[in-house]
């Protein structure tokens, strides 16, 4: 009997040892890094033969249509199109419109559910040919998995995607293995079970997994931490040392922090803290860039998670603030439009409109820019027909301006606050109509070129019009320029873009954001908003530094896309990040980074 017992115990021990060895094979870092190449890119050639025009790009050809002032070349199978102006019968700079990243076999991440337009500069290569380089917006999807043991010795796994915060539905999973099947499971607070299933393949080792957010399968392979962009900076790099940003002839004057009254030791500690972030812990800040300007000088410019100064970044709703600059610029140039312009009167040609209501005639651009139109439009309410997700995914009405104007009127204009991207998109319709200019062209003319922007991309609506609900991709170094523009009273390097009066008007309080103005209970309010106020597409707030309070105004977008302007401190700070749907994390950055560390450090 003792022999049998010993044999059973020995077999169980061997099985346990074998199982432990199998589990240990999973320990470590796994990664999948994918870039989705656009269908067409490279050198675009436009050719004229008498009255006919054609285009070629990447081995594909297209016939073009023209009128007296424009040319349009659409490539078959939805691979993109060129559109631009004709001046005296010759093409000038134009746009390459990359189609949506949504395809039958995958869903590209980020803002790629919409087409994007990128600027192309053309040069004349012969009597009847013009050429330019097409460099469309690229999509990437990097997924990292770290498998380790917790304090109890159980196998745990954490999926991380620093770009878009796609983590499979949970911060951490328990991990088990059954042969080549690897199970990831976690019980949610409501009792439901969240699961991910993977298959371990050999030679070389790789984990095959279907990733729902992407709508496609991925293969994760073993990697060393220094080989991938899973961390803010590659592990093992020398300790960070502060450095002045380079002068790049892009309009920014640069300086050492100490020359403008900031302590470079404080900035050094701040950047080193960001570098030391472990993205695999719950609630980690996924900051992609941090830029600081003081007294008109750029004094800090640092990038993380594989981003660089030449990487255009999704601005999400921070891009809504461009509408304020474009409106102010149009007014400064004498266009007959203002914040008091009634939207239904300006866009009357798109009528008749559904759900007629006399209150609609009272809605002004100011109401749209402060989310107080009173229309059935609420991004925090999935049942609202004006919800951005509902509007952009429905296929009945491709004209999103008319879709919004057709909504029912729920509240009197100016009395109820409900955050609504369709509102600011309507401002884009107003600007397009009043200036008779396609919105990307208007942005290029009134913002991008005067502010000396580098490469950027503007997202496009279903009917080909520019989208002003947010989501343009711009370089962080350029995004921060809008903060400096406002600090300098509406001028950039001596060139006036908007008036000082518009700066004051657009950054003063037009609506208080409270439970009373939103019609929400205190608990409901806290789930969607924070106490504050809105200007004209600027959010207004306060930074508390010790006993002192600094007024600030912000352009802000989901994930941590921020331009924070603190006039009293002569300070503008730009941040981009990947903490999407984690407002509890990125909404703290103005206080924690700008108030406590940057301003607080300067005050010591």
MIMI-728797 format. One line per field, with one value per residue (C-alpha): residue in one letter; x, y, z. Coordinates in Angstrom, 3 decimals, decimal comma. Layout:
residues N
kero	A	...
px	X	...
py	Y	...
pz	Z	...
***
This chain:
residues 604
kero	X	X	X	X	X	X	X	X	X	X	X	X	X	X	X	X	X	X	X	X	X	X	X	X	X	X	X	X	X	X	X	X	X	X	X	X	X	X	X	X	X	X	X	X	X	X	X	X	X	X	X	X	X	X	X	X	X	X	X	X	X	X	X	X	X	X	X	X	X	X	X	X	X	X	X	X	X	X	X	X	X	X	X	X	X	X	X	X	X	X	X	X	X	X	X	X	X	X	X	X	X	X	X	X	X	X	X	X	X	X	X	X	X	X	X	X	X	X	X	X	X	X	X	X	X	X	X	X	X	X	X	X	X	X	X	X	X	X	X	X	X	X	X	X	X	X	X	X	X	X	X	X	X	X	X	X	X	X	X	X	X	X	X	X	X	X	X	X	X	X	X	X	X	X	X	X	X	X	X	X	X	X	X	X	X	X	X	X	X	X	X	X	X	X	X	X	X	X	X	X	X	X	X	X	X	X	X	X	X	X	X	X	X	X	X	X	X	X	X	X	X	X	X	X	X	X	X	X	X	X	X	X	X	X	X	X	X	X	X	X	X	X	X	X	X	X	X	X	X	X	X	X	X	X	X	X	X	X	X	X	X	X	X	X	X	X	X	X	X	X	X	X	X	X	X	X	X	X	X	X	X	X	X	X	X	X	X	X	X	X	X	X	X	X	X	X	X	X	X	X	X	X	X	X	X	X	X	X	X	X	X	X	X	X	X	X	X	X	X	X	X	X	X	X	X	X	X	X	X	X	X	X	X	X	X	X	X	X	X	X	X	X	X	X	X	X	X	X	X	X	X	X	X	X	X	X	X	X	X	X	X	X	X	X	X	X	X	X	X	X	X	X	X	X	X	X	X	X	X	X	X	X	X	X	X	X	X	X	X	X	X	X	X	X	X	X	X	X	X	X	X	X	X	X	X	X	X	X	X	X	X	X	X	X	X	X	X	X	X	X	X	X	X	X	X	X	X	X	X	X	X	X	X	X	X	X	X	X	X	X	X	X	X	X	X	X	X	X	X	X	X	X	X	X	X	X	X	X	X	X	X	X	X	X	X	X	X	X	X	X	X	X	X	X	X	X	X	X	X	X	X	X	X	X	X	X	X	X	X	X	X	X	X	X	X	X	X	X	X	X	X	X	X	X	X	X	X	X	X	X	X	X	X	X	X	X	X	X	X	X	X	X	X	X	X	X	X	X	X	X	X	X	X	X	X	X	X	X	X	X	X	X	X	X	X	X	X	X	X	X	X	X	X	X	X	X	X	X	X	X	X	X	X	X	X	X	X	X	X	X	X	X	X	X	X	X	X	X	X	X	X	X	X	X	X	X	X	X	X	X	X	X	X	X	X	X	X	X	X	X	X	X	X	X
px	0,000	2,847	4,357	1,095	0,664	4,242	3,690	0,498	2,171	5,143	2,908	0,965	4,220	5,488	2,205	2,373	5,996	5,116	2,170	4,365	6,982	4,302	3,092	6,630	7,009	4,498	6,316	7,754	6,918	5,015	4,421	2,683	3,501	1,518	1,450	-1,391	0,012	-2,336	-3,567	-1,693	1,258	4,384	4,751	1,538	1,656	-0,990	-0,916	-2,760	-3,581	-5,546	-8,660	-8,268	-6,492	-5,261	-3,406	-1,092	0,057	1,668	1,076	-2,619	-4,245	-7,297	-9,160	-9,790	-12,739	-12,262	-14,137	-12,818	-11,251	-10,837	-9,632	-10,643	-9,010	-10,668	-8,917	-11,045	-11,863	-11,991	-8,220	-8,286	-8,661	-6,816	-8,666	-7,193	-7,495	-6,767	-5,323	-5,037	-5,560	-2,748	-2,937	-1,588	-1,215	-4,016	-5,128	-4,857	-7,957	-7,128	-10,232	-11,539	-9,495	-12,650	-12,402	-14,055	-11,199	-10,191	-11,024	-8,005	-7,696	-7,935	-9,725	-9,384	-13,114	-13,185	-11,250	-8,384	-7,101	-3,401	-1,845	0,246	2,639	2,979	5,830	5,780	8,001	7,295	5,004	1,966	2,893	2,882	4,195	3,928	4,499	1,528	2,249	-1,096	-1,876	-0,699	-2,399	-0,519	-1,670	0,813	-0,315	1,870	1,305	3,263	2,728	4,040	3,140	1,319	2,056	0,074	2,061	-0,837	-0,154	-1,477	-1,417	-1,832	-2,510	-1,401	-1,780	-0,183	-1,515	-5,252	-5,613	-7,074	-6,572	-9,078	-11,597	-9,629	-6,480	-5,366	-6,375	-5,774	-3,953	-4,167	-2,841	-4,275	-1,782	-1,447	-4,616	-3,983	-6,931	-7,209	-10,175	-11,400	-14,683	-16,012	-17,565	-21,056	-20,336	-19,874	-16,786	-14,334	-12,316	-9,605	-8,427	-5,042	-3,190	0,497	2,382	6,006	9,150	9,290	7,045	4,064	0,619	-2,197	-5,184	-8,249	-8,431	-11,963	-11,071	-9,134	-11,520	-8,566	-6,159	-2,727	0,429	2,425	6,051	8,553	10,444	13,002	11,701	14,289	13,088	9,560	7,658	5,848	7,505	7,854	11,543	13,573	14,701	18,424	18,787	20,977	19,206	17,397	19,228	17,354	17,959	16,744	14,456	16,088	15,407	13,661	12,672	9,004	8,255	9,160	11,896	13,519	15,371	16,771	14,203	16,251	16,371	12,570	12,260	11,692	13,869	15,349	15,905	12,129	11,545	14,220	12,494	9,132	10,375	12,290	9,108	7,245	10,062	9,918	6,196	5,349	2,519	1,484	0,241	-3,387	-4,086	-0,668	-0,410	0,200	1,697	2,975	4,414	5,032	5,886	6,283	6,482	7,062	7,299	7,012	9,866	9,630	11,692	10,735	9,859	9,895	8,262	7,470	6,203	7,862	6,338	8,457	8,132	7,316	4,434	1,057	-1,089	-4,842	-6,172	-9,627	-11,860	-8,958	-9,391	-12,771	-10,868	-9,666	-13,234	-12,808	-9,593	-11,073	-14,168	-12,058	-9,814	-12,813	-14,225	-10,830	-10,707	-14,128	-16,312	-19,927	-20,117	-19,838	-20,672	-24,151	-24,901	-28,083	-27,132	-30,511	-30,535	-26,990	-27,630	-31,209	-30,341	-30,087	-33,748	-36,525	-35,654	-37,374	-38,850	-39,706	-39,603	-39,544	-36,706	-34,365	-34,235	-32,633	-29,626	-26,405	-22,830	-22,117	-24,713	-23,083	-19,613	-20,738	-22,781	-26,002	-27,936	-30,758	-30,945	-31,262	-27,481	-25,548	-22,348	-22,750	-26,202	-26,233	-29,988	-29,512	-29,899	-27,284	-24,693	-21,479	-21,267	-24,867	-24,457	-21,183	-22,242	-25,773	-26,027	-29,330	-28,015	-24,472	-24,805	-24,037	-24,814	-28,374	-28,593	-27,923	-30,244	-33,017	-32,795	-35,654	-35,340	-35,368	-34,363	-34,382	-31,045	-28,512	-30,151	-28,926	-25,370	-24,812	-21,428	-22,056	-19,540	-22,259	-22,679	-19,099	-19,266	-22,125	-19,751	-17,639	-20,711	-21,207	-17,573	-17,683	-20,855	-19,868	-16,387	-17,333	-14,271	-13,804	-12,971	-9,468	-8,605	-9,928	-7,907	-4,801	-5,275	-6,278	-4,428	-1,891	0,077	0,084	1,210	3,839	2,472	4,295	2,495	-1,108	-4,331	-7,952	-10,778	-13,592	-17,325	-19,341	-20,301	-16,751	-17,030	-14,504	-15,420	-15,186	-16,245	-12,578	-10,016	-7,551	-4,002	-1,283	2,234	2,363	4,845	2,239	-0,716	0,971	1,199	-2,507	-1,825	1,016	-1,142	-3,696	-1,045	0,293	-3,098	-3,909	-0,608	2,100	5,584	4,093	1,447	-2,071	-4,497	-7,360	-8,104	-7,303	-11,020	-11,753	-9,175	-10,918	-14,412	-13,684	-11,879	-14,400	-17,179	-20,315	-21,872	-21,294	-21,089	-22,971	-25,602	-28,203	-27,154	-26,823	-30,011	-28,111	-27,985	-24,729	-23,770	-24,689	-22,871	-19,663	-19,718	-19,616	-18,422	-16,456	-17,465	-16,232	-17,186	-16,913	-15,793	-16,151	-14,668	-12,236	-12,735	-12,096	-10,616	-8,333	-4,988	-4,299	-0,634	-0,258	-2,356	-2,499	-5,094	-4,219	-6,949	-6,401	-8,187	-7,789	-8,338	-8,907	-9,636	-10,264	-7,148	-5,255	-4,895	-4,356	-3,309	-3,244	-2,871	-2,065	-1,882	-0,790	2,191	2,925	2,766	1,426	1,732	0,925	0,295	-0,780	-1,664	-3,318	-5,520	-8,704	-11,927	-9,937	-10,867	-10,134	-6,466	-5,873	-8,189	-5,731	-2,761	-3,391	-3,330	-0,659	1,761	1,165	0,058	2,000	5,151	5,796	4,318	4,856	8,455	9,073	7,634	10,033
py	0,000	2,359	1,679	2,500	5,681	6,704	5,999	8,095	10,982	10,776	10,804	13,801	15,603	14,847	16,076	19,215	19,778	19,229	21,628	24,220	23,808	24,276	27,436	28,761	28,452	31,293	33,715	36,874	39,516	38,774	41,276	41,874	45,087	45,691	48,609	48,736	50,108	52,311	50,904	53,554	55,790	57,199	59,557	60,900	62,015	64,250	64,411	66,638	65,603	68,396	68,771	65,366	64,640	61,391	60,371	57,514	56,388	53,174	51,396	52,356	54,766	56,997	59,304	62,780	65,141	68,902	72,155	75,682	75,734	72,149	68,668	65,333	61,943	58,932	55,560	52,447	49,936	52,705	53,142	56,905	60,104	63,287	66,597	69,999	73,390	74,510	77,968	79,168	75,581	74,170	72,232	73,713	72,035	69,619	66,748	62,984	61,531	58,141	55,951	54,633	51,951	49,863	46,911	43,535	41,677	44,069	47,189	49,442	51,175	54,761	57,340	55,325	54,632	57,859	58,869	61,326	64,087	64,946	67,907	67,345	69,888	69,559	70,564	70,812	68,097	68,787	70,876	68,695	66,772	67,600	65,406	65,209	62,743	60,979	60,005	58,901	58,522	55,114	52,970	50,810	48,377	47,200	44,624	43,547	40,811	40,323	37,034	36,776	35,356	37,339	37,317	34,093	32,414	32,345	32,985	36,389	38,176	41,833	42,907	46,428	48,647	52,024	53,591	53,034	51,388	48,168	45,690	42,930	44,152	43,857	45,225	41,716	38,155	34,899	32,554	28,785	26,360	23,139	21,723	24,345	26,157	29,208	30,671	34,233	34,875	37,488	38,005	41,544	43,457	42,718	38,981	38,414	36,571	38,188	35,711	35,711	32,491	31,917	29,021	28,371	27,481	26,358	27,056	29,857	30,215	32,423	32,984	33,183	35,219	36,831	40,451	41,785	45,491	44,858	42,305	40,121	37,515	38,410	36,460	37,501	36,395	36,452	39,731	41,378	44,599	46,728	45,389	46,832	50,045	48,469	50,875	54,686	54,308	51,132	49,612	49,964	53,432	55,888	58,042	60,993	64,310	67,519	68,956	72,073	71,334	71,839	74,841	73,467	76,613	75,853	79,106	77,943	79,789	77,415	78,050	76,355	76,076	78,122	81,029	81,446	80,916	77,164	74,728	72,167	69,850	69,817	68,981	66,304	64,611	64,854	63,242	60,568	59,725	59,263	57,123	54,919	54,215	50,529	50,367	46,915	48,144	49,144	52,809	53,608	56,947	56,249	59,620	59,800	63,316	66,200	69,702	72,897	76,493	79,481	83,164	82,260	79,745	75,970	74,569	70,886	68,342	64,653	61,584	58,104	54,671	54,963	58,333	61,139	64,798	63,807	61,506	63,202	62,331	61,890	65,009	63,542	66,279	68,662	69,195	70,807	73,911	74,435	75,572	78,481	79,562	79,217	81,197	83,923	84,012	84,251	87,146	88,880	88,520	90,153	87,102	87,745	85,210	85,362	83,435	84,997	83,638	81,484	78,060	77,220	80,487	79,952	76,338	76,873	75,457	72,010	72,159	71,416	69,951	67,248	67,926	71,601	73,689	77,499	77,211	75,941	79,427	80,652	78,284	80,215	79,117	80,054	77,518	74,867	75,716	75,490	72,278	74,115	73,828	71,931	69,405	65,679	65,441	63,893	61,872	60,472	59,052	56,082	56,566	60,094	60,130	62,887	60,751	60,844	57,069	56,853	59,653	58,430	54,778	55,222	54,837	56,591	60,167	60,806	64,562	64,754	68,465	67,824	64,766	67,024	69,788	67,194	66,203	67,080	70,071	68,921	72,055	75,795	76,881	78,070	76,424	72,801	71,443	68,102	67,309	66,726	66,345	66,855	70,416	71,431	69,531	71,871	74,781	73,230	73,347	77,008	77,831	75,870	77,648	81,170	81,001	78,859	76,764	73,030	72,702	71,156	74,001	76,532	74,977	74,966	78,591	80,043	77,836	75,338	77,558	80,700	78,562	76,793	73,283	70,222	67,119	66,745	64,963	66,103	63,582	63,497	62,858	60,296	62,823	64,110	67,237	67,986	66,774	69,275	67,019	66,317	63,748	65,581	64,194	66,825	66,824	67,636	70,429	72,040	71,391	73,380	76,376	77,085	77,587	79,982	81,762	82,534	83,527	85,996	87,616	86,006	86,490	83,989	85,426	88,837	87,615	88,231	85,331	86,245	89,448	89,994	90,579	87,092	85,604	87,246	86,325	82,686	81,985	83,518	81,481	81,042	78,122	76,568	72,770	71,564	68,972	71,734	72,678	69,028	67,859	65,006	63,797	64,319	60,682	60,698	63,989	62,601	59,694	62,018	65,479	67,532	70,930	73,677	76,004	76,211	79,002	78,734	75,220	75,894	74,271	76,582	75,520	76,293	74,975	75,073	75,470	75,692	78,645	80,128	79,566	79,939	80,266	78,072	77,062	73,824	72,060	68,460	65,131	61,550	59,643	62,699	65,042	68,373	71,941	73,687	77,466	79,306	83,022	84,216	81,842	82,669	78,927	76,536	72,775	70,104	66,450	63,544	60,159	56,781	56,509	56,282	55,912	56,554	60,129	59,494	59,212	61,898	64,501	64,650	65,606	69,379	69,478	66,848	67,715	71,394	72,640	70,620	69,809	72,467	75,581	74,293	73,459	76,916	78,499	76,709
pz	0,000	0,857	-2,588	-4,369	-2,352	-3,074	-6,789	-6,875	-5,058	-7,393	-10,474	-9,161	-8,432	-11,931	-13,437	-11,329	-12,337	-16,002	-15,769	-14,071	-16,782	-19,455	-17,753	-17,428	-21,193	-21,473	-19,177	-20,686	-23,260	-26,479	-29,259	-32,558	-34,448	-37,622	-40,049	-42,553	-45,787	-47,840	-51,143	-53,138	-52,305	-53,918	-56,861	-58,350	-61,970	-63,588	-67,396	-69,830	-73,405	-75,056	-72,909	-71,256	-67,992	-66,478	-63,338	-62,355	-58,923	-57,730	-61,034	-61,110	-63,568	-63,411	-65,730	-64,364	-64,544	-64,605	-64,640	-64,955	-61,483	-60,250	-61,113	-59,621	-60,314	-58,699	-58,719	-59,107	-56,373	-53,740	-53,631	-53,210	-55,169	-55,990	-55,866	-56,399	-58,000	-61,554	-62,058	-65,648	-66,756	-64,634	-61,348	-58,156	-54,775	-54,014	-51,809	-51,746	-50,087	-48,609	-48,288	-45,006	-43,267	-42,882	-45,283	-45,675	-43,987	-41,191	-39,226	-39,061	-35,689	-34,540	-36,604	-39,796	-39,962	-42,001	-45,117	-44,602	-46,852	-46,961	-48,750	-51,911	-53,384	-57,168	-59,448	-63,203	-64,692	-68,399	-70,582	-69,832	-66,690	-62,971	-60,171	-56,408	-53,600	-52,002	-48,390	-46,929	-43,268	-42,112	-39,505	-37,065	-34,430	-31,833	-29,291	-26,395	-23,832	-20,633	-18,801	-15,261	-11,862	-9,205	-5,486	-5,067	-7,820	-10,286	-13,960	-15,072	-18,399	-19,361	-22,950	-23,783	-26,812	-25,956	-29,168	-28,697	-25,283	-26,672	-23,818	-24,564	-22,026	-18,780	-17,176	-16,192	-17,023	-15,256	-17,615	-17,991	-20,548	-21,927	-24,400	-27,126	-26,036	-23,871	-21,976	-20,678	-18,394	-15,953	-14,101	-14,506	-11,557	-12,922	-12,808	-16,533	-17,693	-20,098	-22,135	-24,767	-26,421	-28,036	-29,616	-29,013	-32,175	-32,437	-34,480	-33,626	-30,607	-31,324	-29,870	-32,396	-31,235	-32,810	-31,703	-31,755	-31,872	-35,055	-36,502	-37,467	-36,182	-34,831	-34,123	-31,079	-30,918	-28,078	-27,818	-25,608	-24,021	-25,843	-29,225	-29,193	-28,437	-25,485	-23,041	-23,017	-23,920	-24,570	-21,252	-20,690	-22,211	-20,287	-17,720	-19,283	-19,492	-20,295	-23,758	-25,529	-28,499	-31,896	-34,135	-37,236	-39,156	-38,446	-36,638	-33,151	-31,304	-28,816	-25,571	-22,513	-19,745	-17,284	-19,747	-19,488	-15,749	-15,617	-13,710	-16,100	-13,121	-12,576	-16,242	-16,057	-13,129	-14,892	-18,107	-16,193	-14,277	-17,569	-18,954	-15,847	-16,327	-16,366	-18,929	-17,725	-14,352	-13,987	-14,767	-16,248	-18,096	-21,795	-22,715	-26,304	-26,244	-23,878	-25,100	-23,072	-24,283	-22,047	-22,918	-26,577	-26,570	-26,964	-24,081	-23,893	-26,580	-25,700	-27,274	-25,984	-27,128	-30,530	-31,474	-32,927	-33,847	-37,437	-36,434	-37,000	-33,986	-33,707	-31,990	-31,341	-29,882	-29,366	-33,125	-32,415	-31,291	-34,864	-35,631	-33,230	-34,937	-38,431	-37,438	-35,865	-38,941	-41,292	-39,281	-39,268	-43,075	-43,457	-44,143	-43,157	-40,354	-36,565	-33,431	-33,616	-37,115	-37,094	-38,434	-40,027	-41,928	-43,226	-44,273	-45,472	-48,920	-47,320	-46,282	-45,872	-42,480	-40,479	-37,048	-37,661	-34,496	-34,175	-31,644	-34,361	-35,893	-32,654	-32,776	-33,411	-33,999	-30,373	-29,239	-31,424	-30,126	-26,491	-26,890	-26,024	-29,305	-27,580	-30,421	-29,738	-29,760	-26,865	-27,275	-23,755	-24,516	-26,915	-27,420	-28,766	-32,560	-32,705	-30,896	-32,936	-33,227	-34,429	-36,958	-38,457	-38,789	-40,169	-43,949	-44,666	-44,838	-46,111	-45,509	-41,788	-41,671	-42,858	-40,595	-37,602	-38,787	-39,135	-35,455	-33,136	-30,836	-27,193	-25,231	-25,760	-27,294	-24,729	-21,713	-21,669	-21,950	-23,726	-25,268	-28,971	-31,807	-34,421	-33,096	-33,879	-37,170	-38,103	-37,498	-40,247	-42,482	-41,640	-42,434	-45,689	-46,785	-45,743	-47,277	-50,314	-49,462	-48,849	-45,155	-45,560	-47,965	-45,462	-42,627	-44,791	-45,777	-42,407	-39,903	-41,250	-43,597	-41,396	-38,419	-40,552	-40,020	-41,256	-42,528	-41,332	-42,300	-42,205	-41,812	-44,344	-43,966	-45,899	-48,592	-49,117	-46,991	-44,271	-40,774	-37,919	-35,058	-34,235	-35,292	-37,538	-37,326	-36,769	-35,379	-31,645	-32,327	-34,593	-32,303	-29,519	-31,852	-31,362	-27,654	-28,388	-30,983	-28,281	-25,731	-28,297	-28,805	-32,151	-33,987	-34,916	-35,402	-36,119	-38,592	-37,324	-37,795	-35,444	-33,554	-29,865	-29,337	-30,651	-28,295	-25,346	-26,535	-27,338	-24,057	-21,649	-20,034	-22,144	-20,237	-16,821	-16,833	-13,753	-12,824	-13,287	-16,853	-17,921	-16,202	-14,549	-10,990	-9,099	-9,655	-13,361	-13,834	-12,349	-14,786	-17,813	-16,812	-14,345	-12,986	-15,273	-18,079	-21,844	-24,090	-27,868	-28,299	-25,451	-22,030	-19,090	-15,771	-12,866	-11,705	-7,977	-7,098	-3,350	-2,220	-5,689	-8,443	-12,134	-14,753	-17,785	-20,981	-22,862	-26,143	-25,091	-26,709	-25,704	-24,704	-23,475	-26,454	-24,709	-25,346	-21,967	-21,947	-18,699	-19,564	-16,115	-16,233	-19,915	-20,468	-23,117	-22,710	-25,279	-24,457	-26,637	-25,235	-25,608	-22,506	-24,562	-22,564	-19,374	-18,596	-14,948	-15,926	-18,556	-17,025	-14,105	-16,279	-16,308	-12,498	-11,946	-14,745	-15,491	-12,085	-9,552	-11,520	-14,182	-12,539	-9,016	-9,820	-11,253	-8,123	-5,783
***
